[in-house]
């Protein structure tokens, strides 16, 4: 199972699923292309690109693509192999391509991908190509207009800034209010030291960037009290923007991210799961308090309902996950030690 492989190799479950899919696809559906890899005539990345291009094909049509690509893939880098594979796939199953296009457009989504040191990426996937091109042209045109007016930023910087301004509503005379958790100690905020801060779901960011974020209009501060010995969050101040249930937020602030090892989904957007030292959930009589609540993303929360998975929480807050293969993994909320 991908979840077990992810924890064993310290990968995200999506990366683990991709590794399993590539291995199974090449062995079962593209043996001719795989043989070229084993002979050292084709890089593995190019073979994976062929598999990815044809992953949706029925087995009989995949066999046709395997035969065609075995004669084409040599000498091609992964990008070239993917394009050649896409062409072979389209010709092998034109009717399936029509259905594939419809399903992909129905699966359009907008995602946030965290980088490091204060940067992240936004990804609009499976957008209708005509709208995506039109949106890019709109952003590019505005960026080039600003560039002609004397802006010193590069075109790439201007495109990014124009797109972000549009997304947060600045182009329409306002700005959407966002709610994120930034962990910044008081002395660093005051400029008396330069301890890196932390943005939930992202990780450490430089002290100067944290102060810049904290100085933005509309920023709301909330006091966090930690255990002097372990650095764990034990109490939140009550003065904040739009108050809500204190225990719910205490757990989300404390955990910061999904507690499943390797998952970085912010606890702010996930579920709170009841769990005690016996592994009982809320339906089994587990009480509700800060010790027995853990933050889990929706996908990892659902693991508890699958056969062979067991979650327990020790009195110190350490979550232990036992997989169907009887492997155990431990995770506790990272302390805020500054």
BAKOL-190371 format. One line per field, with one value per residue (C-alpha): residue number from 1; chain; x, y, z. Coordinates in pm, 1 decimal. Each point is the difference from the previous one (the first is absolute). Layout:
N
seq = c(NUM_...);
mol = c(A_...);
u = c(X_...);
v = c(Y_...);
w = c(Z_...);
//
This chain:
338
seq = c(1_2_3_4_5_6_7_8_9_10_11_12_13_14_15_16_17_18_19_20_21_22_23_24_25_26_27_28_29_30_31_32_33_34_35_36_37_38_39_40_41_42_43_44_45_46_47_48_49_50_51_52_53_54_55_56_57_58_59_60_61_62_63_64_65_66_67_68_69_70_71_72_73_74_75_76_77_78_79_80_81_82_83_84_85_86_87_88_89_90_91_92_93_94_95_96_97_98_99_100_101_102_103_104_105_106_107_108_109_110_111_112_113_114_115_116_117_118_119_120_121_122_123_124_125_126_127_128_129_130_131_132_133_134_135_136_137_138_139_140_141_142_143_144_145_146_147_148_149_150_151_152_153_154_155_156_157_158_159_160_161_162_163_164_165_166_167_168_169_170_171_172_173_174_175_176_177_178_179_180_181_182_183_184_185_186_187_188_189_190_191_192_193_194_195_196_197_198_199_200_201_202_203_204_205_206_207_208_209_210_211_212_213_214_215_216_217_218_219_220_221_222_223_224_225_226_227_228_229_230_231_232_233_234_235_236_237_238_239_240_241_242_243_244_245_246_247_248_249_250_251_252_253_254_255_256_257_258_259_260_261_262_263_264_265_266_267_268_269_270_271_272_273_274_275_276_277_278_279_280_281_282_283_284_285_286_287_288_289_290_291_292_293_294_295_296_297_298_299_300_301_302_303_304_305_306_307_308_309_310_311_312_313_314_315_316_317_318_319_320_321_322_323_324_325_326_327_328_329_330_331_332_333_334_335_336_337_338);
mol = c(A_A_A_A_A_A_A_A_A_A_A_A_A_A_A_A_A_A_A_A_A_A_A_A_A_A_A_A_A_A_A_A_A_A_A_A_A_A_A_A_A_A_A_A_A_A_A_A_A_A_A_A_A_A_A_A_A_A_A_A_A_A_A_A_A_A_A_A_A_A_A_A_A_A_A_A_A_A_A_A_A_A_A_A_A_A_A_A_A_A_A_A_A_A_A_A_A_A_A_A_A_A_A_A_A_A_A_A_A_A_A_A_A_A_A_A_A_A_A_A_A_A_A_A_A_A_A_A_A_A_A_A_A_A_A_A_A_A_A_A_A_A_A_A_A_A_A_A_A_A_A_A_A_A_A_A_A_A_A_A_A_A_A_A_A_A_A_A_A_A_A_A_A_A_A_A_A_A_A_A_A_A_A_A_A_A_A_A_A_A_A_A_A_A_A_A_A_A_A_A_A_A_A_A_A_A_A_A_A_A_A_A_A_A_A_A_A_A_A_A_A_A_A_A_A_A_A_A_A_A_A_A_A_A_A_A_A_A_A_A_A_A_A_A_A_A_A_A_A_A_A_A_A_A_A_A_A_A_A_A_A_A_A_A_A_A_A_A_A_A_A_A_A_A_A_A_A_A_A_A_A_A_A_A_A_A_A_A_A_A_A_A_A_A_A_A_A_A_A_A_A_A_A_A_A_A_A_A_A_A_A_A_A_A_A_A_A_A_A_A_A_A_A_A_A_A_A_A_A_A_A_A_A_A_A_A_A_A);
u = c(0.0_121.7_-51.9_232.0_265.8_-22.3_70.6_269.9_191.5_-92.4_-187.4_-330.2_-273.0_-34.3_366.9_-31.1_-304.8_192.8_293.2_-232.1_-187.2_318.5_138.7_-321.9_-59.7_342.9_11.7_-354.8_-78.8_324.2_245.8_168.5_71.9_115.7_235.4_168.6_55.4_151.5_233.6_113.5_-133.8_-274.5_3.3_-256.0_-147.5_-89.6_-163.9_-201.1_-109.0_-137.7_-185.2_-146.5_-119.3_-183.8_-108.6_-369.7_5.2_-156.4_255.8_-48.7_60.2_291.2_164.0_-24.2_163.6_271.1_88.0_-3.5_201.6_261.1_103.2_-21.5_114.4_375.2_185.5_-292.9_11.8_-301.7_-180.7_45.3_-102.0_-315.9_-97.9_69.2_-194.2_-295.9_-10.5_17.9_-276.8_-226.5_35.5_-49.0_-328.0_-154.4_-341.0_158.3_181.5_-336.1_-121.6_333.7_-22.9_-349.3_97.0_310.4_-190.1_-251.5_290.6_127.4_138.1_202.9_284.3_255.6_351.1_237.0_364.8_260.1_122.5_-317.0_-108.7_-282.4_-163.7_-356.9_-110.9_-315.5_-25.6_-215.8_-137.3_-171.0_289.6_-178.5_-71.1_350.2_158.4_-236.3_82.3_374.2_-33.1_-196.9_266.1_284.5_-156.2_-39.5_357.0_141.3_-200.3_152.3_344.6_-41.8_-102.5_341.6_-37.6_339.2_-132.8_64.4_-282.8_-13.6_-26.8_-266.9_-207.0_11.7_-90.9_-281.7_-148.8_19.9_-158.0_-286.5_-50.3_-18.9_-238.7_220.2_-102.4_-357.4_69.6_21.3_200.3_-108.2_78.3_203.9_43.1_338.0_200.8_335.8_213.1_224.3_150.2_-34.9_372.2_44.3_-308.8_152.5_324.4_205.0_102.9_-19.3_-152.0_-178.4_-378.7_-231.4_-296.9_-240.1_12.5_306.1_281.5_266.6_18.4_259.2_-62.4_-6.4_-272.6_-200.3_13.2_-108.2_-300.8_-83.3_9.5_-261.4_-327.0_-266.6_243.4_-142.2_223.3_-77.9_210.0_123.0_122.9_234.6_127.8_344.3_142.1_-121.9_-112.6_-347.2_-292.3_-216.4_-215.5_-117.6_-87.7_-367.6_34.1_-1.7_-183.1_-338.9_13.0_-91.2_11.2_318.4_81.1_-40.6_245.9_241.0_46.1_41.9_253.2_188.9_15.2_52.9_-8.6_-161.0_157.6_51.0_378.8_88.7_-325.7_28.3_-365.9_-66.9_-208.7_-195.2_-173.3_-28.3_-201.6_34.5_2.2_-85.4_252.2_120.7_257.0_-220.5_-61.6_-365.4_-177.5_-281.8_-266.0_175.8_-5.7_325.2_-27.9_50.0_300.2_330.3_178.2_-241.5_-42.8_246.4_2.2_-23.7_-70.2_-319.7_180.8_205.2_-303.2_-176.2_283.3_-137.4_-304.8_205.6_80.9_341.3_63.8_23.5_58.6_80.0_96.6_231.0_-53.1_281.3_-186.2_211.2_-207.6_90.4_-122.6_14.1_-41.7_-152.3_359.8_46.7_246.8_-25.1_69.6_1.6_-73.2_-40.8_-72.9_322.8_74.8_14.5_338.7_105.5);
v = c(0.0_347.8_132.1_-267.3_61.1_374.1_-38.5_-262.6_217.3_336.3_107.9_171.3_-248.9_157.0_-62.8_-355.8_-61.3_133.4_-237.5_-298.7_103.0_45.0_-336.7_-188.2_179.4_-68.0_-362.9_-93.9_225.4_123.4_-291.6_97.9_352.6_-136.0_-241.6_298.6_151.3_-324.6_-6.7_355.5_138.2_218.5_198.3_-102.4_350.7_-31.3_-339.1_146.7_282.4_-256.9_-177.1_327.8_92.9_-330.9_-64.7_29.0_-237.2_-346.3_-281.0_-106.6_352.3_48.3_-300.7_181.6_310.5_-216.5_-144.2_340.2_178.5_-277.3_119.4_370.9_67.3_-46.2_331.2_192.2_190.4_-31.0_301.0_-129.7_-349.6_134.2_193.1_-294.5_-222.4_238.6_-18.8_-380.8_-14.9_236.1_-212.6_-326.8_110.0_318.4_-70.9_-47.1_328.8_177.2_-150.5_68.8_368.6_24.4_-170.5_210.9_324.1_-122.2_-62.6_358.8_121.2_277.2_-103.2_154.5_-152.7_113.3_57.0_105.3_320.9_196.5_-91.2_-214.1_-84.2_14.2_-255.5_9.3_-354.6_-140.1_340.8_25.9_83.1_289.4_169.3_-66.9_156.1_298.0_51.6_-12.2_249.6_234.5_-16.7_29.9_302.7_181.8_-87.3_131.2_320.4_55.3_-76.2_264.4_250.9_-27.0_-287.7_-140.7_-347.6_-271.8_-124.3_-326.9_192.0_228.1_-291.4_-166.7_322.4_86.8_-350.3_7.4_346.6_-126.6_-307.1_196.9_253.3_307.1_43.3_52.0_261.1_-229.7_-283.0_-337.9_-54.7_-316.9_-188.3_-171.7_-103.7_173.5_-97.4_292.1_62.6_344.3_83.8_-79.2_204.6_291.1_-34.2_-94.9_-336.0_-183.8_-338.1_-146.0_-10.1_-277.0_9.9_-291.0_-249.1_169.6_-12.5_249.8_345.2_275.4_235.0_303.7_-156.1_-94.0_360.4_119.3_-234.3_97.7_370.6_-38.1_192.6_-203.5_-237.3_-139.7_-120.7_-274.6_-98.3_-361.1_-147.6_-298.9_-252.2_131.3_-352.5_-149.9_300.4_-144.8_238.9_-7.0_314.5_266.2_357.9_76.2_331.1_-67.8_65.8_-178.7_-216.8_-367.8_-311.5_20.6_-372.7_-49.7_276.5_-96.9_-345.0_144.5_258.3_-263.5_-261.3_244.2_-283.6_-341.4_-226.0_-295.3_-21.5_147.5_190.5_381.0_91.3_293.2_-98.7_318.2_-167.8_-355.7_-201.6_-47.1_-367.8_-143.7_-258.9_-125.7_-244.2_-298.2_127.0_80.5_259.6_232.0_-265.4_-238.6_243.9_190.9_328.4_337.7_198.6_133.9_-328.9_-220.7_218.1_-18.0_185.8_-221.1_83.3_-153.5_-279.5_-110.4_29.6_-258.7_-250.8_-72.9_-162.4_-241.7_-353.2_-40.2_365.1_108.4_342.1_63.0_314.9_-8.2_233.8_224.9_48.9_-237.6_-159.2_-360.4_-142.8_-375.6_-110.5_-325.3_-125.5_49.0_285.3_280.0_370.8_267.6_369.7_278.7_366.9_191.1_226.2_376.6_60.4_313.1);
w = c(0.0_-86.7_353.4_145.8_-266.5_62.0_370.6_-53.6_-251.1_157.6_-315.3_-55.9_-85.1_-344.1_-76.5_130.7_-218.8_-299.9_64.0_24.2_-313.0_-205.1_106.8_-70.1_-329.5_-148.8_108.0_-99.3_-295.1_-161.0_10.8_-329.7_121.3_337.2_-178.6_-167.0_344.4_128.8_-301.7_77.2_-327.6_149.4_329.5_259.8_-0.1_-369.1_57.8_288.3_-232.1_-246.6_280.2_123.3_-349.0_-37.7_357.4_-90.2_-297.2_5.8_11.7_-362.7_-127.8_241.1_-166.6_-334.8_149.3_158.4_-339.5_-171.4_268.8_15.8_-344.2_77.0_355.2_-43.2_-1.9_146.8_326.5_235.5_-150.1_-354.0_109.3_161.4_-313.7_-225.4_238.4_-3.2_-379.7_1.5_259.7_-196.2_-312.0_187.8_159.8_-150.9_155.3_340.9_-45.1_-34.7_327.6_166.6_-92.3_147.1_327.1_41.9_-45.2_257.8_240.9_-8.2_332.6_159.3_233.1_233.1_10.3_272.1_-82.4_255.3_162.9_-54.6_-353.4_-136.7_-329.7_-125.8_-254.5_-210.5_-133.4_-279.0_-93.6_-340.3_-228.4_-171.6_334.7_135.7_-309.6_18.0_370.1_-69.0_-283.1_228.1_273.8_-248.8_-169.8_332.6_101.8_-326.7_38.1_343.9_-138.7_-271.3_268.8_162.4_248.5_102.3_77.3_-257.6_-218.7_195.1_327.6_-144.0_-131.4_341.2_182.4_-239.5_30.5_380.5_14.7_-214.0_217.5_326.1_-149.4_-33.5_-362.4_117.2_265.7_300.8_148.8_130.5_368.4_58.6_330.0_43.7_304.3_37.9_300.9_90.6_340.8_154.6_8.6_-368.1_-85.0_189.0_-197.9_305.4_-146.1_-331.8_84.1_-307.4_26.2_-120.3_-234.1_51.7_-284.9_-147.7_253.7_106.7_-151.8_62.6_289.9_-230.8_-216.8_311.0_121.2_-342.7_7.5_357.4_-92.6_-274.9_44.7_178.0_171.4_323.9_281.7_246.6_297.7_15.5_328.1_-14.6_250.1_109.2_10.9_-327.4_-201.1_-64.7_-41.5_313.2_-21.4_-242.2_76.5_-58.5_-183.5_-370.1_-324.2_-16.7_315.1_-28.9_216.5_207.6_19.7_-373.7_-75.8_276.8_-159.4_-350.6_119.6_198.9_-277.6_-289.2_-255.9_-41.7_260.8_-237.0_-53.0_-337.5_-54.9_-11.5_-47.9_240.1_302.1_-62.6_-294.9_133.9_252.8_373.9_93.3_341.8_116.5_338.1_138.4_-93.8_-350.8_68.5_-211.0_91.2_-72.1_239.6_289.9_-44.6_194.6_-163.3_120.8_-128.6_78.1_-192.8_-309.8_-289.1_-328.1_-309.7_-361.0_-137.2_-188.6_303.3_226.3_-216.7_54.6_346.5_-157.0_-210.2_123.7_159.1_84.0_362.8_154.6_365.9_187.5_303.3_297.5_-127.5_-328.9_-212.5_-276.6_-87.8_-330.3_-57.7_-361.1_-132.5_-44.4_376.8_-47.7_255.7_-47.2_266.8_-35.4_249.5_-59.8_-49.7_299.1_-36.4_155.3_-187.0);
//
